[in-house]
Amino acid sequence: MFLDLWVKVLNNGVRYSISHSIINLLSTKDFKDNSIINFIITMFNNAYSFGVPEDIRSVYIHGNVGYRRVYGYVMYIRRYRSVSIHVGVSHIKHDFGNCANYWGWQVLAHEFAHLVGIGGGHYLRHGNVHLNVAKELLLGSLPTEIAIPSTYYLLIDYSLGDCKRGYSSVSRRLVIDELDRLVGDYSINPGYYINCSDRLLSLMNTCSKHMKESRDDFS
């Protein structure tokens, strides 16, 4: 029977319980366990400046997504001032291969960003604010060699918003412009990251066809 071991850390009064499978997913050849743990905690600490309540006492980061076929989701339990984030490690590794760690980081930042607003009784929805928070968490918390590919994937995910439920409030043109700037500023090879995942490539092709058909319907 497989046991998913946990790493437990106390930082600034917050108890972190991080699945070892998460640490393994996010690791690179240059950054291993201790560095990854520090990056995760730094990202969560940085989220406070965007409005995540400072009275949170525990953060659990699980390496599974239970019954849902999604890459991640977040829950806040107000009674216990506890955050529980689920990331589909096996799902991400299967779909993204050698680029799985970058997709994993953008999923984590994506879920952290949803916590902005919980002090007011709701999660931050997908939209320009959510995108900007997630992007800043990646760029402000991680080394450039991890942050840039992860941000690229975050923007790619948002660029498919017209084909995904709940993303339609974001301007695709705005996202594409940000992608173009990121690629130009950091000399990213888009083909490498897109071809890392047959699943992503298929989704992009399907979405492109869907948007073309939608335009044709209104032409």
C-alpha positions as CSV (number, residue, x, y, z in Angstrom):
1,M,0.0,0.0,0.0
2,F,1.4,3.4,-1.0
3,L,1.7,6.0,1.8
4,D,1.8,9.6,0.8
5,L,4.2,11.0,3.4
6,W,3.8,14.6,4.7
7,V,6.3,17.3,5.5
8,K,5.2,19.5,8.4
9,V,6.6,23.0,8.8
10,L,5.7,25.8,11.2
11,N,6.3,29.3,9.8
12,N,5.1,32.6,11.3
13,G,2.5,30.8,13.3
14,V,1.1,28.9,10.3
15,R,1.3,25.1,10.3
16,Y,2.1,23.7,6.8
17,S,1.4,20.1,5.9
18,I,2.8,19.4,2.4
19,S,2.4,16.1,0.7
20,H,5.8,14.7,-0.3
21,S,4.3,13.9,-3.8
22,I,3.8,17.7,-4.2
23,I,7.4,18.4,-3.4
24,N,8.5,15.7,-5.8
25,L,6.3,17.1,-8.6
26,L,7.6,20.7,-8.2
27,S,11.3,19.8,-7.8
28,T,13.9,20.3,-10.5
29,K,17.5,19.2,-10.9
30,D,18.7,22.4,-9.3
31,F,16.0,22.8,-6.6
32,K,15.1,19.9,-4.3
33,D,13.0,19.4,-1.2
34,N,14.1,22.2,1.2
35,S,14.1,24.8,-1.6
36,I,10.7,23.7,-2.8
37,I,9.2,23.9,0.7
38,N,10.7,27.4,1.1
39,F,9.3,28.5,-2.3
40,I,5.8,27.2,-1.4
41,I,5.8,29.1,2.0
42,T,7.2,32.2,0.3
43,M,4.4,32.1,-2.3
44,F,1.7,31.8,0.5
45,N,3.3,34.6,2.5
46,N,3.3,36.8,-0.6
47,A,-0.4,36.1,-1.1
48,Y,-1.2,38.0,2.1
49,S,-0.3,41.3,0.3
50,F,-3.1,40.6,-2.2
51,G,-5.8,40.1,0.5
52,V,-5.5,36.6,1.8
53,P,-6.5,36.8,5.5
54,E,-3.7,36.8,8.0
55,D,-5.5,34.7,10.6
56,I,-5.1,31.4,8.7
57,R,-3.5,28.9,11.0
58,S,-3.0,25.8,8.9
59,V,-2.4,25.0,5.2
60,Y,-2.7,21.5,3.8
61,I,-1.4,20.8,0.3
62,H,-2.5,17.4,-0.9
63,G,-1.2,15.5,-3.9
64,N,-4.5,14.3,-5.2
65,V,-7.8,15.7,-6.4
66,G,-10.1,13.0,-5.2
67,Y,-13.2,12.4,-7.4
68,R,-12.7,15.4,-9.7
69,R,-10.9,15.3,-13.0
70,V,-9.3,18.6,-12.6
71,Y,-5.7,19.7,-11.9
72,G,-6.5,21.4,-8.6
73,Y,-8.9,23.0,-6.3
74,V,-9.0,24.8,-3.0
75,M,-11.2,24.8,0.1
76,Y,-11.2,27.2,3.1
77,I,-12.7,26.0,6.4
78,R,-13.5,29.2,8.3
79,R,-14.3,27.5,11.5
80,Y,-10.8,26.1,11.8
81,R,-9.1,28.9,9.8
82,S,-7.7,26.2,7.6
83,V,-6.8,26.0,3.9
84,S,-6.8,22.8,2.0
85,I,-5.4,22.7,-1.5
86,H,-5.6,19.7,-3.7
87,V,-3.2,19.3,-6.7
88,G,-3.6,16.3,-9.1
89,V,0.0,15.1,-9.1
90,S,-0.5,11.9,-11.1
91,H,-2.8,13.7,-13.5
92,I,-0.3,16.4,-14.1
93,K,2.6,14.0,-14.5
94,H,0.7,12.0,-17.0
95,D,-0.4,15.0,-19.1
96,F,2.8,17.1,-19.0
97,G,5.8,14.7,-18.7
98,N,9.1,16.6,-18.5
99,C,7.2,19.9,-18.0
100,A,5.0,18.7,-15.2
101,N,6.7,20.8,-12.5
102,Y,6.0,24.0,-14.4
103,W,2.3,23.2,-14.8
104,G,2.2,22.1,-11.2
105,W,3.6,25.5,-10.0
106,Q,1.0,27.4,-12.0
107,V,-1.8,25.2,-10.6
108,L,-0.6,26.0,-7.1
109,A,-0.4,29.8,-7.7
110,H,-3.8,29.6,-9.4
111,E,-5.3,28.0,-6.3
112,F,-3.6,30.4,-3.9
113,A,-5.0,33.3,-5.9
114,H,-8.5,32.0,-5.3
115,L,-8.1,32.6,-1.6
116,V,-8.0,36.4,-2.2
117,G,-11.5,37.5,-1.0
118,I,-12.3,34.7,1.4
119,G,-12.1,37.2,4.2
120,G,-15.2,38.7,2.6
121,G,-16.9,35.4,2.4
122,H,-16.1,34.3,-1.2
123,Y,-13.3,33.0,-3.4
124,L,-11.7,35.2,-6.0
125,R,-13.2,34.2,-9.3
126,H,-11.4,33.7,-12.6
127,G,-10.8,37.1,-14.2
128,N,-8.2,39.7,-14.7
129,V,-7.6,40.2,-11.0
130,H,-7.2,36.5,-10.4
131,L,-4.8,36.1,-13.3
132,N,-2.7,39.0,-12.2
133,V,-2.5,37.7,-8.6
134,A,-1.5,34.3,-9.8
135,K,1.1,35.7,-12.2
136,E,2.6,38.0,-9.5
137,L,2.8,35.0,-7.1
138,L,4.8,33.1,-9.6
139,L,7.1,35.9,-10.6
140,G,7.6,37.2,-7.1
141,S,8.1,33.9,-5.3
142,L,10.2,31.6,-7.6
143,P,13.6,31.7,-9.3
144,T,13.4,33.0,-12.9
145,E,14.1,29.6,-14.4
146,I,11.0,28.2,-12.8
147,A,8.8,31.3,-12.7
148,I,8.9,32.1,-16.4
149,P,7.9,28.7,-17.8
150,S,5.2,28.4,-15.1
151,T,3.8,31.9,-15.9
152,Y,3.8,30.9,-19.6
153,Y,1.6,27.9,-18.7
154,L,-0.6,30.1,-16.6
155,L,-1.2,32.4,-19.5
156,I,-1.7,29.4,-21.9
157,D,-4.4,28.1,-19.5
158,Y,-6.1,31.4,-19.5
159,S,-5.8,31.8,-23.3
160,L,-8.1,28.8,-23.5
161,G,-10.7,30.5,-21.4
162,D,-13.3,30.8,-24.2
163,C,-13.5,27.0,-24.2
164,K,-13.5,26.6,-20.4
165,R,-16.4,27.2,-18.0
166,G,-16.0,30.3,-15.8
167,Y,-13.1,32.0,-17.7
168,S,-15.1,34.1,-20.2
169,S,-14.7,37.3,-18.2
170,V,-11.0,37.5,-19.3
171,S,-10.1,39.2,-22.5
172,R,-8.3,36.6,-24.7
173,R,-6.6,39.4,-26.6
174,L,-5.1,40.7,-23.4
175,V,-3.8,37.2,-22.5
176,I,-2.3,36.7,-25.9
177,D,-0.6,40.1,-25.7
178,E,0.9,39.1,-22.3
179,L,2.0,35.8,-23.8
180,D,3.7,37.6,-26.7
181,R,5.6,39.9,-24.3
182,L,6.7,37.0,-22.1
183,V,8.0,35.0,-25.1
184,G,9.8,38.1,-26.5
185,D,11.3,39.2,-23.2
186,Y,12.6,35.8,-22.1
187,S,13.2,34.1,-25.5
188,I,10.8,31.3,-24.6
189,N,10.5,28.4,-27.1
190,P,6.7,27.9,-27.1
191,G,6.9,24.8,-29.2
192,Y,8.9,23.0,-26.4
193,Y,6.3,23.7,-23.7
194,I,3.3,23.0,-25.8
195,N,4.7,19.8,-27.2
196,C,5.4,18.6,-23.7
197,S,1.8,17.7,-23.5
198,D,-0.3,15.9,-26.0
199,R,-3.3,16.7,-23.9
200,L,-2.6,20.4,-24.0
201,L,-1.9,20.3,-27.7
202,S,-5.2,18.5,-28.3
203,L,-7.1,21.0,-26.1
204,M,-5.6,24.0,-28.0
205,N,-6.5,22.5,-31.4
206,T,-10.0,21.8,-30.2
207,C,-10.4,25.2,-28.7
208,S,-9.1,26.9,-31.8
209,K,-11.7,25.0,-33.9
210,H,-14.5,25.9,-31.4
211,M,-13.6,29.6,-31.6
212,K,-13.5,29.6,-35.4
213,E,-17.0,27.9,-35.5
214,S,-18.3,30.5,-33.0
215,R,-17.0,33.3,-35.2
216,D,-18.6,31.7,-38.2
217,D,-21.9,31.5,-36.5
218,F,-22.0,35.3,-36.0
219,S,-20.5,36.2,-39.4
